[in-house]
Every structure is written in structure tokens, then in C-alpha cells.
């Protein structure tokens, strides 16, 4: 997992090292995780979680209902 993520995403994201890339990913995840945790206290429905993320201006890239996962976009530009 680490090798794939660093090679495919981190090395071209401007991070100096794999460690700095993963630290930045963890930092970026803090706010959406807080939104998700707050929503999960009200409802365990994945669609409700997605809606709360969107209302908080997070860009939901994909929702995987089979694995109960929400993928967020973290692109620096519109392209």
C-alpha cells in the first residue's frame, strides 16, 4: 500500500519524502474525518455521511457502498 501510494501519488505531489507525503495526507484528512464522525453520531447511513461532507464543501470523488467507503478529491487545481 505504502509503495503504491507513494509511487503513484506522492512522488508527483511535490512531497520530498514518503513520510512527508503521508503526514500531509493525514493532516488533510482531519477536517473531513471530524465531519464524518459528527454525522455518524446522528446516522450510520453512508448517504447521510456523503451529504454532510458535501454540505461542508468537501469534494466527494466516489462513494463505494459495497465497502462503505467515501473517496474525497484532494486536487490542487480544477484539471
C-alpha positions in Angstrom: 0.0 0.0 0.0 2.7 2.5 1.0 4.8 1.8 -2.0 1.8 2.1 -4.4 0.5 5.4 -2.9 4.0 7.0 -2.7 4.9 5.9 -6.3 1.6 6.7 -7.9 0.6 9.8 -6.0 3.2 11.1 -3.5 6.2 11.3 -5.8 4.4 13.6 -8.2 2.6 15.6 -5.5 5.6 17.7 -4.6 6.4 15.9 -1.4 10.1 15.4 -0.6 9.7 12.0 1.1 7.1 9.3 1.5 6.9 10.3 5.2 6.2 13.9 4.4 3.6 12.8 1.8 1.7 10.6 4.3 1.9 13.2 7.0 0.3 15.7 4.7 -2.4 13.2 3.8 -3.1 12.7 7.5 -3.3 16.4 8.1 -5.7 16.9 5.2 -7.9 14.1 6.5 -8.5 15.7 9.9 -11.4 18.0 8.9 -13.4 15.6 6.8 -13.0 12.9 9.5 -14.5 15.3 12.1 -17.4 16.0 9.8 -17.9 12.3 9.3 -17.7 11.4 13.0 -20.2 14.1 13.8 -22.6 12.8 11.2 -22.1 9.2 12.3 -23.3 10.1 15.7 -26.7 11.1 14.1 -26.9 8.5 11.4 -24.9 5.5 10.2 -26.3 5.9 6.7 -23.5 6.3 4.1 -25.6 8.7 2.0 -26.1 10.9 5.0 -22.4 11.0 5.6 -21.7 11.9 2.0 -24.3 14.7 2.1 -22.7 16.1 5.3 -19.3 16.1 3.6 -20.8 17.9 0.5 -22.5 20.5 2.7 -19.2 21.1 4.3 -17.7 21.8 0.9 -15.7 18.6 0.6 -15.5 17.3 -3.0 -16.7 13.7 -2.9 -15.0 11.9 -5.8 -16.7 8.5 -5.4 -18.9 6.5 -3.0 -18.3 2.8 -2.6 -21.4 1.4 -1.0 -20.1 -2.2 -1.1 -17.2 -1.4 1.1 -18.7 1.6 2.9 -16.1 4.0 1.7 -16.1 7.6 0.7 -13.3 8.9 -1.6 -12.5 12.6 -1.5 -10.8 14.6 -4.1 -7.7 16.4 -3.0 -6.6 18.0 -6.3 -4.8 21.3 -6.2 -6.4 22.5 -9.5 -9.5 22.1 -11.5 -7.8 20.0 -14.1 
